Amino acid sequence: MNDAATIETPDFTTLPRGRLETMRRAGAEVLECHRVLRKGGLNLVGEVLREQGTFYRNNHYPKGDVYDRDSHSQYYYHAHRENEHGHFHTFLRGKGMPEDAAPAPEAAERDWPAGEKALAHLVAISMDKKGQPLRLFMTNRWVTGETWFPAPEITRMLERFEIDHAYPSWPVNRWITAMLRLYRPQIETLLLERDAALEARRAAHPGRDVFEDRDFEVLAERPIELTVQIDAVATALGR
């Protein structure tokens, strides 16, 4: 896991108690998922790759992705970056979004998924080979082929993400759902940083299509450590 000394200790004392309680429960869920997998000699990454054959860079795992037909949440695991084993990409599809969710104005001029086919990337979770989370990050539009929604719109979608079935692994699905609740403050901040990075890139390269800029892949990123996050939540609740 990450060296805790390199992880910023968050101050959650300004968050509403209800939000903190949600994060506390999510933290307990995350640890429980690790516990039951570890007890069986398993881990999160191994569960996603189980019975999937040879692991190829850039391929989606499990094959066909994971989709919840009730919440319209989706995720997949793949690998193509250095200093990690791979990462999860998490999404919400159009049918699961708030009815008034508005994509970026540029969407009207682009051949991006729209309406019920709209696709919003929520956050990516980087993993090591032992199945431990390393960092959260945000990607440019071309990476996932998503419909670009501004940060405030995706923030409204975060609580709607839920994978509530057992394929390919019930602990993995519960873990991913809980991670988005446990780390919601950081995800919201990363979304704002993502949008700011996009605007800075646009200003620095007038005339360039920043959404399709292959030299501009990761827009915002930060390391995470489960024990640091869970302890910070407990400290805030104690106050």
C-alpha positions in Angstrom: 0.0 0.0 0.0 1.0 3.6 -0.2 3.4 5.1 2.3 1.0 7.0 4.6 3.7 9.7 5.1 3.1 10.8 1.5 -0.6 11.0 1.8 -2.2 14.3 2.8 -4.3 13.9 5.9 -7.7 15.5 5.1 -9.7 17.8 7.4 -13.3 16.7 7.3 -14.4 18.7 10.3 -16.5 21.1 8.1 -18.5 18.3 6.5 -22.1 17.7 7.7 -22.4 14.8 10.2 -24.7 12.9 7.9 -22.1 12.9 5.2 -19.4 11.8 7.7 -21.6 8.9 8.9 -22.1 7.8 5.3 -18.3 7.9 4.8 -17.8 6.0 8.1 -20.1 3.2 6.9 -18.5 3.1 3.5 -15.1 2.8 5.2 -16.3 -0.1 7.2 -17.7 -1.7 4.1 -14.4 -1.3 2.2 -12.4 -3.0 5.1 -15.0 -5.8 5.3 -14.6 -6.5 1.6 -10.8 -6.7 2.0 -11.2 -8.9 5.0 -13.5 -11.6 3.4 -11.3 -11.7 0.3 -8.1 -12.0 2.3 -9.5 -14.7 4.4 -10.1 -16.8 1.3 -6.6 -16.0 -0.1 -8.2 -13.6 -2.7 -8.0 -10.0 -3.6 -10.0 -7.4 -5.6 -7.9 -7.6 -8.8 -7.7 -11.3 -8.8 -11.5 -11.5 -8.5 -12.1 -9.3 -11.5 -9.6 -11.3 -13.6 -10.8 -14.7 -12.5 -11.6 -17.0 -15.4 -10.9 -14.2 -17.9 -8.0 -15.9 -19.6 -4.7 -14.1 -20.4 -4.5 -10.6 -19.1 -3.9 -8.2 -22.0 -3.1 -4.5 -21.6 -5.9 -2.2 -22.7 -8.6 -5.0 -22.8 -11.6 -4.5 -20.5 -12.1 -6.9 -17.6 -14.4 -8.7 -17.1 -15.3 -9.0 -20.7 -18.4 -6.9 -21.5 -17.8 -4.7 -18.4 -20.0 -4.8 -15.3 -23.4 -3.1 -15.5 -26.2 -2.6 -13.0 -29.5 -2.4 -14.9 -31.3 -0.7 -12.0 -28.9 2.1 -11.2 -27.3 2.1 -14.7 -23.9 2.2 -13.1 -20.9 0.6 -14.9 -17.3 -0.2 -14.4 -14.4 -2.1 -15.9 -10.8 -2.9 -15.1 -7.8 -2.5 -17.5 -4.2 -1.7 -17.6 -2.0 0.7 -19.7 -0.2 2.9 -17.2 3.1 2.7 -15.4 3.5 2.3 -11.6 0.3 0.3 -11.1 -1.1 -3.0 -12.0 -4.2 -1.5 -13.6 -7.3 0.6 -12.7 -11.0 0.7 -12.5 -13.0 3.2 -14.6 -16.5 4.0 -13.1 -19.4 5.4 -15.0 -23.0 6.4 -14.8 -25.2 6.0 -17.9 -27.9 8.3 -19.1 -30.9 6.4 -17.7 -29.4 6.7 -14.2 -28.6 10.4 -14.3 -30.7 13.2 -12.9 -33.3 14.1 -15.5 -32.0 17.7 -15.8 -28.3 16.7 -16.0 -26.8 19.0 -18.6 -23.6 18.1 -20.6 -21.0 20.7 -21.4 -22.2 23.1 -24.2 -19.7 21.6 -26.6 -21.7 18.4 -26.6 -24.3 20.0 -28.9 -21.6 20.2 -31.6 -20.1 16.8 -31.1 -20.9 13.2 -31.9 -20.9 12.2 -28.3 -23.3 9.7 -26.7 -26.5 11.6 -25.8 -29.8 11.0 -24.1 -30.2 7.5 -22.6 -26.9 6.6 -24.3 -25.0 9.4 -22.5 -22.0 8.2 -20.5 -20.4 10.1 -17.6 -17.0 9.0 -16.2 -17.0 9.4 -12.4 -13.5 8.5 -11.3 -10.7 6.0 -11.9 -9.2 4.0 -9.1 -5.6 2.8 -9.6 -4.6 -0.5 -8.1 -1.5 -2.5 -7.2 -1.0 -6.2 -8.0 -2.0 -7.1 -4.5 -5.4 -5.6 -4.9 -4.8 -2.4 -2.9 -5.9 1.1 -4.1 -3.1 3.5 -4.9 -4.7 6.7 -6.2 -7.8 8.4 -7.7 -7.6 10.1 -11.1 -9.6 11.9 -13.8 -9.1 11.4 -17.5 -9.7 13.4 -20.6 -12.8 12.7 -22.7 -11.1 10.8 -25.5 -9.8 8.2 -23.0 -13.3 6.7 -22.2 -15.4 8.1 -25.1 -17.7 9.7 -22.5 -20.1 12.6 -22.8 -18.4 15.5 -21.1 -20.4 16.8 -18.1 -19.1 19.7 -15.9 -17.9 18.9 -12.4 -21.1 20.1 -10.6 -23.2 17.7 -12.7 -21.0 14.7 -12.1 -21.0 15.6 -8.4 -24.8 15.1 -8.4 -24.3 11.7 -10.0 -21.9 10.3 -7.5 -24.4 9.1 -5.0 -26.3 7.3 -7.7 -23.5 4.9 -8.5 -24.2 1.4 -7.1 -23.4 -2.0 -8.3 -25.9 -4.2 -6.5 -25.4 -7.7 -7.9 -22.8 -10.5 -7.6 -21.1 -10.5 -11.1 -18.2 -10.9 -11.3 -17.7 -10.7 -7.5 -20.0 -9.5 -4.8 -17.2 -8.2 -2.6 -15.6 -6.3 -5.5 -19.0 -4.7 -6.5 -19.6 -3.7 -2.9 -16.1 -2.3 -2.6 -16.3 -0.1 -5.6 -19.7 1.3 -4.5 -18.3 2.0 -1.1 -15.1 3.6 -2.4 -17.1 6.3 -4.2 -18.8 7.1 -0.9 -15.7 7.0 1.3 -13.7 9.2 -1.0 -16.5 11.5 -2.2 -14.8 14.7 -0.9 -11.6 14.0 -2.8 -13.6 13.0 -5.9 -15.4 16.3 -5.9 -12.2 18.2 -5.6 -10.6 16.1 -8.4 -13.6 16.9 -10.6 -13.0 20.7 -10.1 -9.3 20.2 -10.7 -10.1 18.3 -13.9 -12.2 21.1 -15.3 -9.6 23.7 -14.3 -6.9 21.7 -16.1 -9.0 21.5 -19.2 -9.6 25.2 -19.3 -5.9 25.9 -18.7 -5.0 23.6 -21.6 -7.5 25.3 -23.8 -6.0 28.7 -23.0 -2.4 27.5 -23.5 -3.3 25.9 -26.9 -5.9 28.0 -28.7 -7.4 26.3 -31.6 -6.5 22.8 -30.3 -9.3 20.3 -29.7 -8.5 19.7 -26.0 -11.1 17.0 -25.6 -9.2 14.9 -28.2 -5.7 15.9 -27.3 -3.8 12.6 -27.1 -1.0 14.4 -25.2 -3.4 15.3 -22.5 -4.7 12.2 -20.8 -4.8 12.5 -17.0 -6.2 15.8 -15.9 -6.2 15.4 -12.1 -4.8 12.8 -9.7 -4.0 12.2 -6.0 -2.6 9.2 -4.0 -4.9 7.7 -1.4 -4.4 5.5 1.7 -7.4 3.7 3.3 -6.2 3.9 6.9 -5.5 7.7 6.6 -9.0 8.3 5.1 -10.9 6.2 7.6 -9.0 7.7 10.6 -9.7 11.2 9.3 -13.4 10.4 9.2 -13.3 9.0 12.7 -11.4 12.1 14.0 -14.0 14.4 12.4 -16.9 12.5 13.9 -15.2 12.6 17.3 -15.1 16.3 17.2 
